[in-house]
């Protein structure tokens, strides 16, 4: 796999084979490179999964909102929430109706106003659960974005130290032949660290924005749902 490719003035091309670099590098530089490659692969898996996940969440929320506001009364809204398990807003709605059902079963029909706080707590708890699901795996992108360059820099520093250690103590011999290879491997570690960090940071910012939008939708619906429940069951 060619990592870098450019043309010289004479038209000759040069490439850096990442596989050859990993095999010929020292044990410590190899460990750094494999760690960065693994972190990069995990990040790309998370990027693909979360992109698909947020796409489904957005579509499910829109289906739920359309069906809920078109439903026939609160009983219809309850049924819609049960039929849309992937929408975060539907999960919050379903938990609110479950708590309302428990209050009704307790027989506090005349004095249910005091139980409205239970529904508010249920909504807050369900909202936090959905936020946790939305944010799942995203912090790893931030961790990779912030640590991968430093891990690569560590590999670079270690490789340069090893390169200088190969310089003959008596000053004889061709120094460039002894240090060029290890120093090239060391610099590759920094490049791989940046290649792992840059898409991770970009994806993290993208998914943080997606999370905020989804949470805003849920919060807006939760406020409206609480108002509806209050008007119908706690108006005394």
C-alpha positions in Angstrom: 0.0 0.0 0.0 1.5 3.3 -1.1 1.2 6.0 1.6 3.0 8.8 -0.3 3.5 9.2 -4.0 5.2 12.1 -5.9 7.2 12.8 -9.0 10.8 14.0 -9.1 12.1 16.6 -11.6 13.3 13.8 -13.9 9.8 12.2 -14.0 10.7 9.3 -11.8 8.1 8.4 -9.2 8.7 7.4 -5.6 6.4 5.7 -3.2 6.4 4.7 0.4 5.1 1.2 1.0 3.4 1.2 4.5 3.5 -2.5 4.8 7.3 -2.6 4.1 7.8 0.2 6.6 5.9 -1.7 9.3 7.8 -4.9 8.7 11.3 -3.3 8.6 10.7 -0.9 11.5 11.9 -1.5 15.0 9.6 -3.3 17.5 8.5 -0.1 19.2 7.8 1.8 16.0 5.9 -1.2 14.7 3.8 -1.2 17.9 3.0 2.4 17.4 2.1 2.0 13.7 -0.1 -1.0 14.4 -1.9 0.8 17.2 -2.6 3.8 14.9 -3.8 1.6 12.1 -6.1 -0.2 14.5 -7.5 3.1 15.9 -8.0 4.3 12.4 -9.9 1.1 11.4 -12.1 1.4 14.5 -12.8 5.0 13.7 -13.9 4.3 10.2 -16.2 1.5 11.5 -17.7 4.0 13.9 -18.1 6.6 11.2 -20.0 4.2 8.9 -22.2 2.9 11.7 -23.1 6.2 13.2 -23.8 7.7 9.8 -26.3 4.9 9.2 -27.6 5.1 12.8 -28.3 8.9 12.7 -29.9 8.5 9.3 -32.3 5.9 10.7 -33.0 8.0 13.8 -33.9 11.1 11.8 -36.2 9.1 9.5 -37.8 7.3 12.5 -38.4 10.6 14.3 -40.0 12.2 11.3 -42.3 9.2 10.9 -43.3 9.3 14.5 -44.0 13.0 14.6 -46.2 12.8 11.5 -48.1 9.8 12.8 -48.4 11.2 16.4 -49.9 14.5 15.4 -52.2 12.7 12.9 -53.3 10.2 15.5 -56.8 10.1 16.9 -56.4 11.3 20.5 -53.9 10.2 23.1 -54.7 6.6 22.8 -53.7 6.8 19.2 -50.6 8.6 20.1 -49.7 5.9 22.6 -50.1 3.2 19.9 -47.9 5.2 17.5 -45.2 5.4 20.1 -45.3 1.7 20.6 -45.0 1.0 16.9 -41.9 3.1 16.4 -39.2 1.6 18.6 -36.2 3.2 16.9 -37.3 6.9 17.2 -35.9 8.5 20.4 -39.0 10.8 20.7 -41.2 7.7 20.5 -39.3 6.1 23.4 -39.7 9.2 25.5 -43.4 9.3 24.7 -43.9 5.6 25.5 -42.2 5.9 28.9 -44.4 9.0 29.7 -47.5 7.0 28.8 -46.3 4.1 30.9 -45.9 6.3 33.9 -49.3 7.9 33.3 -50.8 4.4 33.1 -49.3 3.5 36.5 -50.7 6.6 38.0 -54.2 5.8 36.6 -54.0 2.3 38.0 -53.2 3.7 41.5 -56.7 5.1 41.4 -55.6 8.7 41.9 -58.0 10.1 39.3 -59.2 13.0 41.3 -55.9 14.1 42.8 -53.5 13.1 40.0 -52.1 16.7 39.9 -49.6 15.7 42.5 -48.3 12.9 40.3 -47.4 15.1 37.4 -43.8 15.3 38.7 -43.5 11.6 38.3 -44.2 11.9 34.6 -41.7 14.8 34.3 -39.1 12.6 35.9 -39.9 9.7 33.6 -39.5 12.0 30.6 -36.2 13.4 31.8 -34.9 9.8 32.5 -36.0 8.6 29.1 -34.5 11.6 27.4 -31.2 11.0 29.1 -31.2 7.3 28.1 -31.8 8.4 24.4 -29.0 10.9 24.6 -26.7 8.2 25.9 -27.6 6.0 23.0 -27.0 8.9 20.5 -23.6 9.6 22.0 -22.5 6.0 22.1 -19.1 5.4 20.5 -18.7 9.0 19.4 -16.2 9.8 22.3 -13.8 7.3 20.8 -13.5 9.6 17.7 -12.6 12.5 20.0 -10.1 10.3 21.8 -8.5 9.2 18.5 -8.4 12.8 17.2 -6.7 14.1 20.3 -4.3 11.3 21.0 -3.3 9.8 17.6 -1.0 12.7 16.7 0.9 12.4 20.0 1.1 8.6 19.7 2.6 9.1 16.2 4.9 11.8 17.6 6.1 9.3 20.2 6.9 6.8 17.5 8.8 9.5 15.6 10.8 10.5 18.6 11.6 6.9 19.5 12.6 6.1 15.9 14.9 9.2 15.7 16.6 8.1 19.0 17.2 4.7 17.5 18.5 6.3 14.3 21.0 8.4 16.2 22.0 5.4 18.2 23.2 3.7 15.0 25.8 6.4 14.3 29.2 4.9 14.7 30.8 5.9 18.0 34.2 6.4 16.3 32.7 8.8 13.7 33.7 6.4 10.8 31.5 5.0 8.1 28.7 6.6 6.1 26.3 8.1 8.6 23.4 8.7 6.1 23.2 5.0 5.3 22.8 4.1 8.9 20.2 6.7 10.0 18.1 7.3 6.8 16.0 4.1 7.1 15.1 4.5 10.9 14.4 8.2 10.5 12.1 7.6 7.5 10.2 5.0 9.6 10.0 7.4 12.4 8.5 10.2 10.3 6.0 7.7 8.9 4.6 7.3 12.4 3.7 11.0 12.6 2.1 10.8 9.2 0.0 7.8 10.1 -1.0 9.5 13.4 -2.3 12.5 11.5 -4.1 10.3 9.0 -5.9 8.6 11.9 -6.7 11.9 13.7 -7.9 14.2 10.9 -11.0 12.1 9.8 -11.7 11.3 13.5 -11.9 14.9 14.4 -14.0 15.8 11.4 -16.4 12.9 12.1 -16.6 13.8 15.8 -17.7 17.4 15.1 -20.3 16.1 12.5 -21.8 13.6 14.9 -21.9 16.0 17.8 -23.9 18.3 15.6 -26.2 15.5 14.7 -26.6 14.5 18.3 -27.5 18.1 19.3 -30.2 18.3 16.5 -31.7 15.0 17.6 -31.7 16.0 21.3 -33.3 19.3 20.4 -36.1 17.5 18.6 -36.7 15.2 21.6 -36.6 18.1 24.0 -39.1 20.1 21.9 -41.5 17.1 21.6 -41.1 16.3 25.3 -42.2 19.8 26.4 -45.2 19.6 24.1 -46.1 16.1 25.3 -46.0 17.3 28.9 -48.3 20.2 28.1 -50.7 17.8 26.4 -50.7 15.4 29.4 -51.2 18.2 31.8 -54.2 19.6 29.9 -55.9 16.3 29.7 -55.2 14.7 33.1 -53.9 17.3 35.5 -56.2 20.3 34.9 -57.8 20.1 38.3 
